[in-house]
Amino acid sequence: MELVLMTALGVGGATVIGALIGFIFKKISHKFSDIVLSFAAGVMLSAAILGLIMPSLEYGGKYGLIITVAGIFAGALCLNVIDKLVPHLHKLVGADIEEHKNTNLSKVLLFVTAIAIHNLPEGIAAGVGFGSGDVSQALIIAGGIALQNIPEGMVIIGPMLAAGVTPRRTFICAMMTGVVEVVGTMIGYFAVSIASAILPFALAFAGGTMLYVISDEMIPETHAHGNERGATYALLVGFCIMLVTDVLLG
């Protein structure tokens, strides 16, 4: 339990670390941001497949394939519905404000909501990994998510400061998004610990949410500023590093 809590704090704290870096480098170039985010996407892609989806097939037994496919689509559809219903801004630099009915929400709340939308299921994914009992694989998943949180924390600082948010409030907002991820991690862990029967579906569900974030948010953003080639290789590097790590730890 202590390891899970420490990991949860580490995953959430990674966003804060990224925010601190963002304060130092307020103006981050699109090229740098695209490369870092693509690397993180590769790490998350590997973690989703090797740490969540493949174990889901193994734990699912006779109906493992059906459960896994259903879980993947359920996770993706869940985030898709949340994206449609919750007013938010894209969390990445350079994204335009989406048109929603509740336009009276403050920019700060919109930014925080945008990040929290994806941080909660990412935290749940980290917690579900621990629920499987494979500590090394769970740490790989959590490490991949934490690595993605660092550039995420970096890229939100500049736009928030530019929008007139004070440094103190900006930092508090970053901490709040990290807290959401800590909560998500504990939810995921306790859910599969209490009801182990849902583990195969929960693993696939978490994997589906990660695949959705990678495809819907990260890859389009990193390919939107003329850095497609570098971003592609950065994704491959991130994926292969996690693949090597998984083999060595396995």
Sequence and secondary structure as in RCSB ss.txt:
>XXXX:A:sequence
MELVLMTALGVGGATVIGALIGFIFKKISHKFSDIVLSFAAGVMLSAAILGLIMPSLEYGGKYGLIITVAGIFAG
ALCLNVIDKLVPHLHKLVGADIEEHKNTNLSKVLLFVTAIAIHNLPEGIAAGVGFGSGDVSQALIIAGGIALQNI
PEGMVIIGPMLAAGVTPRRTFICAMMTGVVEVVGTMIGYFAVSIASAILPFALAFAGGTMLYVISDEMIPETHAH
GNERGATYALLVGFCIMLVTDVLLG
>XXXX:A:secstr
 HHHHHHHHHHHHHHHHHHHHHHHS S  HHHHHHHHHHHHHHHHHIIIIIIIHHHHHHTGGGHHHHHHHHHHHH
HHHHHHHHHHS  B SSTT  B   S TTS HHHHHHHHHHHHHHHHHHHHHHHHHTT HHHHHHHHHHHHHHHH
HHHHHHHHHHHHTT  HHHHHHHHHHHHHHHHHHHHHHHHHHHH GGGHHHHHHHHHHHHHHHIIIIIHHHHTSS
S HHHHHHHHHHHHHHHHHHHHHH 
